[in-house]
Amino acid sequence: MKIAKLLEAIKENKVVFGAANTLKLLKHNEIEEIYLASNCPEQTIEEIEPAAKITNTPVNKLTENSEELAVLVKKPFSISVASIRKVKEKE
């Protein structure tokens, strides 16, 4: 199940919600994996997929829609894009 890794990352406080936040962090190569709801707007997908390809970041298209995804991650708002942040290694 694709969503299991996302739910585990939520427990570790490593998840970012929203296309804008995801794109911003992708530009800095700080995203490990991206999850798109089944009803994610086409325009959002067209913005995220090329950026993810540049950084070799996996994009997972879920079977759950944005409302179902919100329920699964226990948020009071619909979620089209959720991303797992990379863990920064301490120097």
C-alpha positions in Angstrom: 0.0 0.0 0.0 1.5 3.3 -1.2 0.0 5.3 1.6 1.7 3.3 4.4 5.0 5.1 4.0 3.2 8.5 4.0 1.4 7.7 7.2 4.6 6.6 8.9 6.3 9.8 7.8 3.4 11.8 9.4 4.2 10.2 12.7 7.9 11.3 12.2 6.7 14.9 11.3 8.4 14.7 7.9 5.3 15.5 5.7 4.7 18.7 3.7 1.2 19.4 2.3 0.4 21.4 -0.8 1.7 21.9 -4.3 3.4 25.2 -3.6 5.4 23.9 -0.6 6.3 20.8 -2.5 7.6 22.7 -5.5 9.6 25.1 -3.3 11.3 22.2 -1.5 11.8 20.3 -4.8 13.9 23.2 -6.1 16.2 22.6 -3.2 16.2 18.8 -3.6 14.6 18.4 -0.1 11.8 16.0 -1.1 12.1 12.3 -0.8 8.8 11.2 -2.3 5.6 12.9 -3.6 2.0 11.6 -3.3 -0.8 13.0 -5.5 -4.5 12.4 -4.8 -6.5 10.8 -7.6 -8.4 14.1 -8.3 -5.3 16.3 -8.2 -5.7 19.1 -10.8 -4.0 18.4 -14.1 -2.2 21.8 -13.9 -0.7 20.8 -10.6 0.5 17.5 -11.9 2.0 19.2 -14.9 4.0 21.5 -12.6 5.2 18.8 -10.2 6.1 15.9 -12.5 8.8 17.7 -14.5 10.4 19.2 -11.3 10.3 15.8 -9.7 12.0 14.2 -12.8 14.9 16.7 -12.6 15.6 15.7 -9.0 14.8 12.0 -9.5 12.0 12.2 -6.9 9.4 9.4 -7.1 5.8 10.6 -7.7 3.0 8.3 -6.5 -0.5 8.7 -7.9 -2.9 7.5 -5.2 -6.3 5.8 -5.7 -7.7 8.0 -2.8 -9.1 11.4 -3.7 -8.2 14.6 -1.9 -11.0 14.3 0.7 -10.2 10.6 1.4 -6.5 11.5 1.7 -7.4 14.2 4.3 -9.3 11.7 6.4 -6.4 9.3 6.3 -3.9 11.9 7.4 -6.3 13.4 9.9 -6.4 16.9 8.5 -9.6 19.1 8.3 -8.9 20.2 4.7 -8.7 18.4 1.4 -5.2 17.4 0.3 -4.2 17.0 -3.4 -0.4 16.9 -2.8 1.6 15.5 0.1 5.3 15.0 0.2 7.9 13.4 2.5 10.9 15.6 3.3 14.4 14.2 3.1 16.1 13.8 6.5 19.0 16.2 6.7 22.1 14.6 8.0 23.7 16.4 10.9 27.3 17.5 10.2 
